[in-house]
Amino acid sequence: MVGGGLSQIFKSLLFGWLMSFGPKKMCFLAAKSNQKDLEFIVKLVQDGKIKPIIEIQYSLDKVADAMRYLSEGHARGKVVINVEENIR
């Protein structure tokens, strides 16, 4: 689990160990980003040293399909929602 509302984060902190039985494990990591760190990561991506694995892309009108795909537990890479801005 990455991110979420305050109540979701709180629940995962309290009950994550209960949800860690079986093949899926939950752990907690907190990080406070800063401008210097973000610039470093951007540089790594630009230099090709970090490459995100995008498994599948959905358009904005297919968000329900994307969420269903994620909930089935098959995703091995990132699932991307493409948001296109229509300028008139």
Backbone bond lengths (Angstrom), bond angles and torsions (degrees), N, CA, C in turn:
res aa  C-N    CA-C-N  psi(-1)  N-CA   C-N-CA  omega(-1)  CA-C   N-CA-C  phi
1 M - - - 1.447 - - 1.516 107.73 -
2 V 1.299 116.20 131.12 1.463 121.22 177.36 1.510 107.52 -124.47
3 G 1.315 115.58 127.73 1.457 119.54 177.43 1.510 111.76 74.63
4 G 1.320 114.82 -155.69 1.452 120.76 -179.48 1.514 110.72 113.94
5 G 1.306 114.56 170.84 1.449 120.54 177.70 1.521 110.59 -72.63
6 L 1.308 115.89 166.08 1.463 121.04 -178.02 1.525 111.28 -57.27
7 S 1.334 117.12 -41.20 1.471 119.23 -179.38 1.528 110.83 -66.74
8 Q 1.355 117.97 -37.38 1.462 120.85 178.70 1.525 110.92 -66.11
9 I 1.313 116.31 -42.11 1.464 120.33 179.18 1.525 110.04 -64.26
10 F 1.329 116.66 -43.29 1.456 121.43 179.58 1.531 111.16 -61.34
11 K 1.350 115.67 -43.48 1.472 119.49 178.45 1.526 111.54 -62.61
12 S 1.337 116.71 -41.33 1.462 118.65 -179.06 1.520 111.19 -67.86
13 L 1.333 117.24 -32.17 1.463 120.07 176.36 1.527 111.09 -66.59
14 L 1.326 115.51 -42.18 1.461 119.58 -177.45 1.523 113.26 -78.18
15 F 1.334 116.89 -40.00 1.453 120.68 -170.48 1.525 114.09 -114.97
16 G 1.325 117.15 6.95 1.464 120.51 -179.36 1.509 112.79 -56.93
17 W 1.313 117.03 -38.14 1.456 120.56 -179.76 1.526 110.94 -63.36
18 L 1.338 117.68 -32.54 1.466 121.04 177.91 1.523 111.28 -68.73
19 M 1.330 116.02 -33.71 1.461 121.23 -178.21 1.529 111.82 -85.79
20 S 1.315 117.62 1.48 1.463 121.36 -176.49 1.519 113.56 -95.98
21 F 1.298 117.82 9.56 1.462 120.08 175.21 1.515 108.72 -80.37
22 G 1.316 117.44 145.51 1.462 120.82 -179.22 1.521 111.05 88.82
23 P 1.333 116.77 -159.06 1.466 120.58 -173.31 1.528 114.50 -73.71
24 K 1.322 117.99 -24.26 1.464 120.36 -178.49 1.525 110.21 -95.23
25 K 1.305 115.63 132.14 1.460 121.64 -179.16 1.522 109.74 -119.22
26 M 1.306 116.54 144.75 1.462 121.55 176.30 1.520 108.73 -115.63
27 C 1.297 115.73 138.42 1.450 120.36 174.19 1.519 108.07 -140.21
28 F 1.295 116.92 166.80 1.455 121.96 -174.97 1.519 109.86 -117.85
29 L 1.303 115.25 134.81 1.450 122.03 175.86 1.506 107.59 -144.29
30 A 1.295 116.72 130.94 1.459 121.10 176.80 1.516 108.56 -120.77
31 A 1.304 115.31 137.69 1.461 119.66 179.47 1.514 108.66 -141.79
32 K 1.286 115.35 141.23 1.458 120.89 176.56 1.528 106.27 -110.18
33 S 1.328 115.02 113.14 1.459 118.72 -177.83 1.531 110.48 -82.18
34 N 1.315 114.82 155.73 1.461 119.58 173.89 1.530 108.13 -137.02
35 Q 1.299 116.87 169.31 1.458 122.14 -175.12 1.530 112.50 -57.44
36 K 1.322 116.38 -42.83 1.466 120.62 -178.38 1.532 110.99 -62.78
37 D 1.331 117.27 -43.77 1.464 121.10 179.14 1.533 111.29 -64.21
38 L 1.328 116.61 -43.42 1.457 120.29 -179.61 1.525 111.36 -64.53
39 E 1.325 117.62 -39.46 1.462 121.16 177.25 1.529 110.61 -64.11
40 F 1.326 117.07 -37.69 1.456 121.76 177.84 1.528 110.89 -63.43
41 I 1.328 116.67 -43.90 1.460 121.14 179.28 1.520 110.80 -65.00
42 V 1.334 117.04 -42.40 1.464 120.59 177.47 1.521 110.20 -59.41
43 K 1.319 117.74 -41.36 1.470 122.17 179.51 1.535 110.05 -63.37
44 L 1.323 117.62 -42.48 1.463 120.93 177.87 1.527 111.18 -60.58
45 V 1.334 116.60 -41.36 1.464 120.53 178.78 1.527 109.77 -66.47
46 Q 1.329 116.81 -45.28 1.471 120.70 179.77 1.523 111.67 -61.62
47 D 1.309 117.65 -35.75 1.463 122.13 179.69 1.529 112.83 -80.57
48 G 1.331 116.92 -2.90 1.458 120.71 179.02 1.517 114.24 78.55
49 K 1.326 117.22 13.18 1.466 120.65 -179.78 1.528 111.98 -82.77
50 I 1.319 116.35 -20.53 1.460 122.32 175.08 1.519 106.52 -126.04
51 K 1.323 115.85 128.04 1.461 119.53 178.99 1.525 108.47 -132.39
52 P 1.330 116.97 115.05 1.463 118.74 178.00 1.522 110.32 -67.54
53 I 1.292 116.42 142.99 1.460 122.03 177.97 1.525 107.54 -95.29
54 I 1.327 116.04 104.26 1.462 121.15 178.23 1.520 107.30 -94.85
55 E 1.313 115.17 114.19 1.464 120.02 -177.08 1.519 111.83 -82.09
56 I 1.322 116.13 -44.83 1.463 119.83 -175.01 1.527 108.76 -153.59
57 Q 1.323 114.98 150.89 1.458 120.77 178.95 1.527 109.23 -123.89
58 Y 1.322 115.61 141.19 1.461 122.55 177.56 1.514 108.70 -124.89
59 S 1.326 115.87 150.03 1.461 119.59 172.84 1.527 108.24 -80.40
60 L 1.323 115.99 165.39 1.466 120.75 -175.56 1.531 111.89 -59.21
61 D 1.326 117.31 -33.64 1.466 119.23 -179.41 1.532 112.76 -75.72
62 K 1.324 117.94 -3.81 1.468 122.49 179.36 1.532 112.58 -112.06
63 V 1.340 116.29 24.49 1.471 120.47 -178.83 1.527 111.00 -59.07
64 A 1.330 116.92 -39.52 1.475 119.77 -179.92 1.529 110.37 -60.34
65 D 1.342 116.86 -40.47 1.469 120.41 177.94 1.527 110.68 -64.54
66 A 1.329 116.18 -40.63 1.467 120.81 179.41 1.531 110.59 -63.36
67 M 1.317 117.09 -43.73 1.466 120.53 179.88 1.525 110.51 -66.06
68 R 1.323 116.42 -37.89 1.469 120.32 177.89 1.535 109.77 -63.89
69 Y 1.336 116.69 -42.55 1.462 121.52 178.64 1.528 110.39 -60.38
70 L 1.328 116.27 -44.65 1.464 120.23 178.64 1.528 111.71 -63.65
71 S 1.320 115.99 -42.90 1.470 119.46 -176.87 1.523 112.21 -66.91
72 E 1.341 117.62 -23.49 1.466 120.68 177.74 1.527 112.08 -73.48
73 G 1.344 117.26 -13.51 1.451 121.19 174.80 1.517 115.50 80.02
74 H 1.341 117.34 18.19 1.459 120.54 -177.87 1.521 113.72 -91.51
75 A 1.303 117.44 -16.65 1.472 120.75 -173.38 1.524 110.88 -66.08
76 R 1.325 115.98 129.37 1.462 122.29 176.39 1.530 110.73 -112.61
77 G 1.325 116.05 -16.24 1.463 121.89 177.20 1.519 108.89 -126.27
78 K 1.307 115.63 -166.19 1.463 120.57 -179.53 1.522 110.40 -77.57
79 V 1.303 115.77 142.09 1.456 122.91 173.12 1.524 105.72 -106.03
80 V 1.333 116.20 120.39 1.458 121.63 -171.58 1.522 110.25 -109.33
81 I 1.327 115.61 136.12 1.456 122.30 172.33 1.523 106.76 -103.23
82 N 1.335 116.64 117.93 1.461 120.90 178.59 1.525 109.10 -85.97
83 V 1.315 115.52 122.04 1.449 122.16 178.12 1.523 107.09 -110.36
84 E 1.300 115.60 112.02 1.459 120.14 179.69 1.508 109.24 -100.87
85 E 1.310 115.38 135.97 1.456 120.78 -179.85 1.516 107.83 -96.63
86 N 1.325 115.73 123.07 1.466 120.96 176.94 1.522 108.54 -93.05
87 I 1.313 116.62 114.58 1.451 121.63 179.54 1.524 108.29 -99.10
88 R 1.305 116.44 126.34 1.465 121.09 179.77 1.483 110.85 -114.60
